[in-house]
Amino acid sequence: MVSWVATVDRNVGRGRFARGLVPGVLWAALAACEIGASPSPAAQLAAVDDYVAAEMRAQHIPGLALAVLRDGEPLYVRSYGVATLEHPVPATPETLFQLGSVGKQFTSTAVMLLAREHRLELDDPLSKYVPEIPPGWRAVTLRDMLKHQSGIAQLTPPARDLLDLHHDYTDAEYIRLATSLPLDFEPGTDASYSDTAYVLLGIVIDRITGEFYGDLLADRVFRPLGMTRTRIISDTDIIPDRASGYEMGASGAIQNQGWVAPALNRTADGSLYSTVLDLARWDRALWAGAVLTHDELARAWTIDALKDGGSPLLHYGYGWEINSLRGHPVIEYDGNWQGFQSAMARYQDRHLTIVVLTNLSLCRVQRIVHTVAGFFDPEVAHFKDASDDPRPALTREFRGLIEDSQEGRLRSERLSAAARREISPRWLAALARDLRETGPIERLVFAEQRSTKAGLERVYRVDTREMVDFFTVRYLKGGVIDEVALYHEY
């Protein structure tokens, strides 16, 4: 394991990171993090290391890099395992990992920078820049695409399997493939994850600027912030410190990442390499409003209501997912691509950010991020299964709600008027679709509860085959459900 403690220049864009353990700096940083005297900071960090090492063993993760940040300043930066198995080179905080969909936040940043300059408007129709789309797509706007409310279909499993990963698509070919399908729903009436929409946003950026979206990001974001290691993926370039990606084969053995055509590693849905040190610089820029202003970020981190006024089941901002943990906003995203899994979570009102990059696809990296956060701030500690359920009848009723939702039914007598508006037929259909795609349900248990000014708040954990869902259910007096919020964890 390699441990780095960071000293960072306050001038955004000129970060310098010092190698080696600096105990005085580290303990001062941890004291500011309010870990407290019991356990000691040394014991606290040892517990973090033990937890991460145990998860890596259990999940067979070859290499992992971790950054814990407070207001963008590194508190604890640590690497574990190896960057490559064939030549066991240790992973370091400078190891480059693929980001997968964590890179979508940079695509959304590029779009918002162009909107600031009035080179586009977020409510422009996609057809303004891609006029070859079919008539049925004319209502799709760039804003719909940013927040996954466009209805543009996902081309990859589990929804479909239409994208040939070995074909080097031109922009024209990709547009024809994407538009060969009708929209899954009318724009603005639902939310459903779409890599396709973000690939098309990259094409829009290219057409507006005459510049490849990756070059625009390098010029406008990466170089100004000193993110000198962050770049577009390439299989041909010689890239120092690049990790190898791995997948778990059908036999359970680890194998090398699958090959994909070069064009699919240049798309705006997340085709980036980065390091935890560069992402620390990015996080610092977010806190400072150095690239996007605080007002622009607030807009990007807002969950837009659907056209009928209801809330979407899945809470997407612009390139981010907006969640809530015990009333604390969590702005986060995870990514999976070509042998890598990554996650970044920003606990806004706690001024805490956790970044984890790994070189094993489909490992449960969000669980690691969320659990590590709890070591540094008990307020955002990960949900744990409760030993006792003080209100088992409420758990049984919630189980019935979930089971009924899979059949498109709803028991409305236990819902407040507000909940009946929120848990609409569209919301139920989205939940049923989500459970189909990640299911079947393997268990449903009560996790925790707390009293709030409005009433009682209970959290239920629902494990499906491919996801862990945490449902926060808020009850009024008498056990009437007033609100249900879903928090995905991969």
C-alpha positions in Angstrom: 0.0 0.0 0.0 1.3 3.5 -0.9 0.2 6.4 1.3 0.4 10.0 0.2 -0.5 13.1 2.2 -1.2 16.1 0.1 0.0 19.7 0.4 -1.9 21.8 -2.0 -1.3 25.2 -3.5 -4.3 27.4 -2.7 -4.1 28.9 -6.2 -6.5 26.6 -8.2 -4.8 25.0 -11.1 -1.3 24.9 -9.5 -1.7 22.0 -7.1 1.4 20.3 -5.9 1.3 16.9 -4.1 4.1 15.8 -1.9 5.0 12.2 -1.6 5.4 10.5 1.7 3.8 10.5 5.1 3.7 13.8 6.9 2.2 13.0 10.4 1.8 16.5 11.6 -0.1 17.6 8.6 -2.2 14.4 8.6 -3.2 14.7 12.2 -4.1 18.3 11.9 -6.2 17.5 8.9 -8.0 14.7 10.7 -8.7 16.9 13.7 -10.4 19.4 11.3 -12.4 16.4 10.1 -13.8 16.0 13.6 -12.8 12.3 13.9 -12.3 12.9 17.6 -9.9 11.5 20.1 -11.5 8.1 20.4 -10.4 6.2 18.5 -7.1 7.9 17.7 -6.4 9.2 14.2 -3.9 6.4 13.7 -6.5 3.8 14.7 -9.0 5.5 12.5 -6.8 5.3 9.4 -5.8 1.8 10.2 -9.5 0.9 10.3 -10.0 2.5 6.8 -7.1 0.5 5.4 -8.3 -2.7 7.0 -11.8 -2.1 5.6 -10.6 -1.3 2.0 -8.2 -4.3 2.0 -11.0 -6.6 3.1 -13.3 -5.4 0.4 -10.5 -5.8 -2.2 -10.0 -9.4 -1.1 -13.7 -10.2 -1.0 -14.3 -8.6 -4.4 -10.9 -9.7 -6.0 -10.0 -6.1 -6.9 -6.5 -5.9 -8.2 -5.8 -2.2 -7.6 -7.5 0.8 -5.9 -6.8 4.4 -5.3 -8.6 6.4 -2.6 -8.9 10.1 -1.9 -10.7 11.7 1.0 -11.1 15.4 0.7 -12.4 18.2 2.9 -13.4 21.4 0.9 -11.3 20.1 -1.9 -8.2 19.7 0.2 -6.8 16.2 0.5 -7.1 14.6 4.0 -6.0 11.1 3.2 -4.8 9.8 -0.2 -4.0 6.1 -0.3 -3.4 3.4 -2.9 -3.7 -0.3 -2.6 -2.8 -3.4 -4.7 -1.4 -3.3 -8.2 -2.0 -1.3 -11.4 -1.3 -4.4 -13.5 -1.4 -8.1 -12.6 0.9 -9.3 -15.4 3.8 -7.2 -14.1 2.8 -6.5 -10.5 3.4 -2.8 -10.4 2.0 -1.1 -7.3 -0.9 1.2 -7.8 -0.2 4.8 -6.7 -2.2 8.0 -6.4 -0.7 8.9 -9.8 -2.0 5.7 -11.5 -4.4 6.4 -14.3 -7.7 4.6 -14.2 -10.6 4.9 -16.7 -13.5 6.9 -15.2 -16.5 5.4 -17.0 -19.6 7.5 -16.5 -17.9 9.6 -13.8 -16.7 11.5 -16.9 -20.2 12.6 -17.7 -19.8 15.5 -15.2 -17.1 16.9 -17.5 -19.3 16.6 -20.6 -22.1 18.5 -18.8 -19.5 21.1 -17.7 -18.5 21.6 -21.4 -22.2 22.1 -22.4 -22.7 24.6 -19.5 -19.6 26.6 -20.5 -21.0 26.9 -24.1 -24.4 27.9 -22.7 -22.7 30.6 -20.6 -21.2 32.0 -23.8 -24.6 31.7 -25.6 -23.1 29.4 -28.2 -26.0 27.1 -27.3 -29.0 27.3 -25.0 -29.9 24.4 -22.8 -33.5 24.4 -24.0 -32.4 24.3 -27.6 -33.8 21.2 -29.4 -31.3 18.6 -30.4 -32.5 18.9 -33.9 -30.9 22.4 -34.1 -27.5 20.8 -34.1 -28.4 17.3 -35.4 -31.0 18.0 -38.0 -30.9 14.4 -39.3 -32.8 13.0 -36.3 -36.3 11.7 -37.0 -39.5 13.8 -36.5 -40.4 11.8 -33.4 -37.3 13.2 -31.7 -38.1 16.9 -32.3 -39.2 17.6 -28.7 -35.8 16.5 -27.2 -33.8 19.3 -25.8 -30.2 19.5 -24.6 -31.4 20.0 -21.0 -33.5 16.8 -21.3 -30.4 14.9 -22.4 -28.2 16.3 -19.6 -30.7 15.2 -16.9 -31.6 11.8 -18.5 -35.2 12.9 -19.1 -34.9 12.8 -22.9 -36.4 9.3 -23.6 -33.4 8.5 -25.8 -32.9 4.8 -25.6 -29.9 3.0 -24.1 -28.3 0.9 -26.7 -26.5 -1.5 -24.3 -27.7 -4.2 -21.9 -29.8 -4.7 -19.9 -32.3 -2.6 -21.9 -31.0 -3.6 -25.3 -27.9 -5.0 -27.0 -27.6 -3.1 -30.2 -24.1 -1.4 -29.9 -21.3 -3.4 -31.6 -18.3 -2.8 -29.4 -16.0 -3.9 -32.1 -17.2 -1.5 -34.8 -15.5 1.8 -35.3 -18.6 4.0 -35.6 -18.5 7.3 -37.4 -20.7 10.1 -36.0 -23.1 9.5 -38.9 -23.3 5.8 -38.2 -23.8 6.3 -34.5 -26.6 8.8 -35.1 -28.3 6.4 -37.5 -28.1 3.6 -34.9 -29.4 5.8 -32.0 -32.3 7.1 -34.0 -33.3 3.8 -35.4 -35.3 3.4 -32.1 -38.2 5.5 -31.1 -38.0 7.4 -27.8 -38.7 5.3 -24.8 -41.0 8.1 -23.5 -42.1 11.7 -24.2 -39.2 14.0 -23.1 -39.7 15.4 -19.6 -42.2 12.7 -18.5 -39.8 10.2 -17.0 -36.1 9.7 -16.2 -34.1 6.8 -17.5 -30.3 6.5 -17.8 -29.0 7.1 -21.3 -25.3 6.9 -22.4 -26.6 7.4 -25.9 -27.8 10.9 -25.0 -24.3 11.9 -23.7 -22.6 10.5 -26.8 -24.9 12.7 -28.9 -24.1 15.7 -26.6 -20.4 15.2 -27.5 -21.4 15.3 -31.2 -23.3 18.6 -30.5 -20.2 20.1 -28.8 -18.0 19.1 -31.8 -20.5 20.6 -34.3 -20.8 23.9 -32.4 -17.1 24.5 -31.7 -15.5 22.6 -34.6 -13.4 21.0 -31.8 -13.3 17.5 -30.4 -15.0 17.6 -27.0 -11.9 16.1 -25.4 -9.7 18.8 -26.7 -12.2 21.4 -25.5 -12.1 19.9 -22.0 -8.3 19.9 -22.0 -8.2 23.5 -23.0 -11.0 24.8 -20.8 -10.9 22.6 -17.7 -8.0 20.1 -17.4 -4.9 22.3 -18.1 -6.2 25.4 -16.3 -6.8 23.3 -13.2 -3.5 21.5 -13.4 -5.2 18.2 -14.1 -2.3 17.2 -16.3 -2.9 13.5 -16.2 -6.6 13.6 -17.2 -7.1 12.8 -20.9 -9.1 10.8 -23.4 -8.6 7.1 -23.5 -6.2 5.7 -26.1 -5.1 2.1 -26.8 -2.3 3.3 -29.1 -0.6 6.1 -27.1 2.2 5.3 -24.7 0.7 6.6 -21.4 2.9 6.4 -18.3 1.3 5.0 -15.1 -1.7 3.6 -16.9 -3.5 0.8 -15.1 -4.7 -2.3 -16.8 -8.4 -3.1 -16.6 -9.8 -6.4 -15.6 -13.2 -8.2 -15.7 -14.5 -11.2 -13.9 -15.0 -14.1 -16.4 -17.9 -16.5 -16.4 -15.7 -19.0 -14.6 -15.0 -16.6 -11.8 -11.5 -16.0 -12.9 -10.1 -12.5 -13.5 -9.4 -11.7 -17.1 -8.1 -8.8 -19.2 -10.6 -6.1 -20.2 -12.4 -6.7 -23.4 -11.3 -4.8 -26.5 -13.5 -2.1 -27.9 -13.2 -0.1 -31.1 -11.2 3.1 -30.8 -14.2 5.3 -31.7 -16.1 4.1 -28.6 -13.2 5.3 -26.4 -13.7 8.9 -27.7 -17.3 9.4 -26.8 -18.7 11.9 -24.4 -20.4 9.5 -22.1 -17.2 9.0 -20.1 -14.1 8.1 -22.2 -11.5 9.6 -19.8 -8.5 8.5 -17.8 -7.8 10.3 -14.6 -6.1 9.9 -11.2 -7.4 10.5 -7.7 -5.0 13.5 -7.4 -6.4 15.1 -10.5 -9.9 14.5 -9.2 -8.9 16.2 -6.0 -8.0 19.3 -8.0 -11.4 19.1 -9.8 -13.2 18.8 -6.4 -11.3 21.8 -5.2 -12.4 23.7 -8.3 -16.0 22.8 -7.6 -15.9 24.1 -4.1 -14.2 27.3 -5.3 -16.6 27.8 -8.3 -13.5 28.1 -10.4 -14.8 26.6 -13.7 -18.6 26.7 -13.2 -20.0 29.3 -10.9 -21.8 28.3 -7.7 -25.1 29.4 -9.4 -24.3 27.2 -12.4 -23.4 24.3 -10.1 -26.6 24.7 -8.1 -28.5 24.5 -11.4 -26.6 21.4 -12.4 -27.3 19.8 -9.1 -31.1 20.5 -9.1 -33.6 17.6 -9.7 -36.1 18.9 -12.2 -39.7 17.9 -11.8 -41.4 16.0 -14.6 -43.9 17.8 -16.9 -46.8 16.6 -14.7 -45.2 18.2 -11.7 -44.2 14.9 -10.1 -40.8 13.8 -9.0 -38.8 11.3 -11.1 -37.9 8.0 -9.4 -34.2 8.5 -10.3 -32.7 11.8 -9.3 -30.4 13.0 -12.0 -28.8 16.4 -12.3 -26.5 17.4 -15.2 -23.9 14.6 -15.2 -24.5 13.8 -11.5 -27.0 11.8 -9.4 -28.5 13.8 -6.6 -29.2 11.8 -3.5 -30.0 12.4 0.2 -28.6 10.5 3.2 -30.4 11.3 6.6 -31.2 14.8 5.2 -27.7 15.4 3.9 -27.4 16.0 0.2 -25.0 13.6 -1.7 -23.9 14.6 -5.2 -22.3 11.6 -6.7 -21.8 9.3 -9.7 -20.3 6.0 -10.5 -18.9 4.6 -13.7 -18.1 1.2 -15.3 -16.2 0.7 -18.5 -13.7 -1.7 -20.1 -12.4 -3.3 -16.9 -12.7 -0.3 -14.6 -15.1 0.8 -11.9 -15.1 4.3 -10.3 -17.2 6.4 -7.9 -17.1 9.9 -6.5 -19.4 11.2 -3.8 -19.6 14.8 -2.5 -21.4 15.2 0.9 -22.2 18.8 0.3 -23.2 20.1 3.7 -20.5 18.0 5.4 -17.8 19.5 3.0 -16.6 15.9 2.4 -15.7 14.2 -0.8 -14.7 10.6 -1.4 -13.1 9.3 -4.6 -12.3 5.7 -5.4 -10.9 4.4 -8.6 -10.4 0.6 -9.3 -9.3 -1.6 -12.2 -12.0 -4.2 -11.9 -15.3 -3.7 -13.7 -18.6 -4.3 -11.9 -17.0 -4.3 -8.4 -19.1 -2.7 -5.7 -17.2 0.6 -5.6 -20.0 2.8 -4.4 -20.3 0.7 -1.3 -16.6 1.3 -0.6 -17.1 5.1 -1.1 -20.1 5.3 1.1 -18.5 3.2 3.9 -15.2 5.1 3.8 -17.2 8.4 4.2 -18.5 7.1 7.5 -15.0 6.7 8.9 -14.5 10.4 8.5 -17.9 11.7 9.4 -20.4 9.6 11.5 -23.3 11.8 10.2 -23.0 10.1 6.8 -22.0 6.6 8.0 -23.3 3.8 5.7 -26.6 2.2 6.4 -26.4 -1.0 8.4 -29.0 -3.7 8.9 -30.7 -3.2 12.2 -30.7 -6.0 14.7 -34.3 -5.2 15.7 -37.2 -3.7 13.9 -39.3 -1.5 16.2 -42.2 -1.3 13.7 -42.3 -4.6 11.8 -45.8 -3.9 10.6 -44.5 -0.9 8.6 -41.9 -3.1 7.1 -44.5 -5.6 6.0 -46.6 -2.8 4.5 -43.6 -1.4 2.6 -42.8 -4.9 1.3 -46.3 -5.0 0.0 -45.9 -1.6 -1.8 -42.7 -2.9 -3.5 -44.4 -6.2 -4.5 -47.5 -4.4 -5.8 -45.3 -1.9 -7.8 -43.8 -4.7 -9.8 -47.4 -5.5 -10.9 -48.2 -1.9 -11.5 -50.6 -1.7 -8.5 -50.7 0.7 -5.6 -52.4 0.5 -2.2 -53.3 4.2 -1.9 -55.1 4.0 1.5 -51.7 4.2 3.3 -50.5 7.2 1.3 -50.9 10.9 2.1 -52.2 13.2 -0.6 -48.7 14.4 -1.4 -47.4 10.8 -1.7 -50.3 9.9 -4.0 -49.2 12.8 -6.3 -45.6 11.7 -6.2 -46.1 7.9 -6.5 -47.9 8.3 -9.8 -48.5 5.5 -12.4 -45.3 6.9 -14.2 -43.3 6.6 -10.9 -44.6 3.1 -10.3 -43.8 2.1 -13.9 -40.2 3.5 -13.5 -39.8 1.5 -10.3 -41.1 -1.7 -11.9 -38.7 -1.2 -14.8 -35.8 -0.5 -12.5 -36.4 -3.6 -10.5 -36.8 -5.7 -13.6 -33.5 -4.5 -15.0 -31.5 -5.1 -11.7 -33.6 -7.9 -10.2 -34.9 -10.2 -9.0 -35.3 -9.0 -5.4 -33.2 -11.2 -3.1 -34.1 -9.6 0.2 -35.8 -6.7 1.8 -34.9 -5.6 5.4 -35.4 -2.7 7.7 -32.1 -0.7 8.1 -32.7 2.3 10.4 -35.2 4.9 11.6 -35.1 8.4 13.1 -37.6 10.9 14.2 -37.9 14.2 12.4 -40.0 17.3 12.8 -42.4 16.0 10.2 -42.7 12.6 11.6 -40.9 9.3 11.3 -38.2 8.4 8.7 -37.4 4.8 8.0 -34.8 3.3 5.7 -35.4 -0.1 4.0 -32.7 -2.0 2.2 -33.7 -3.9 -1.0 -31.1 -6.2 -2.5 -31.5 -7.2 -6.1 -29.2 -9.3 -8.2 -27.2 -6.3 -9.5 -28.0 -3.4 -7.2 -28.6 -2.4 -3.6 -31.5 0.0 -3.2 -32.1 2.1 -0.1 -35.6 3.5 0.2 -36.1 6.3 2.6 -39.7 6.4 3.6 -41.1 9.4 5.5 -44.2 8.7 7.6 -46.8 11.1 9.1 -48.4 10.3 12.4 -50.5 7.1 12.2 -48.0 5.4 9.8 -49.2 7.1 6.6 -46.5 7.3 4.0 -45.8 10.9 2.9 -42.7 10.5 0.7 -40.5 7.7 -0.7 -37.0 8.4 -2.0 -34.7 5.8 -3.8 -31.0 5.8 -3.3 -29.1 3.4 -5.6 -25.8 1.8 -4.6 -23.6 -0.2 -6.8 
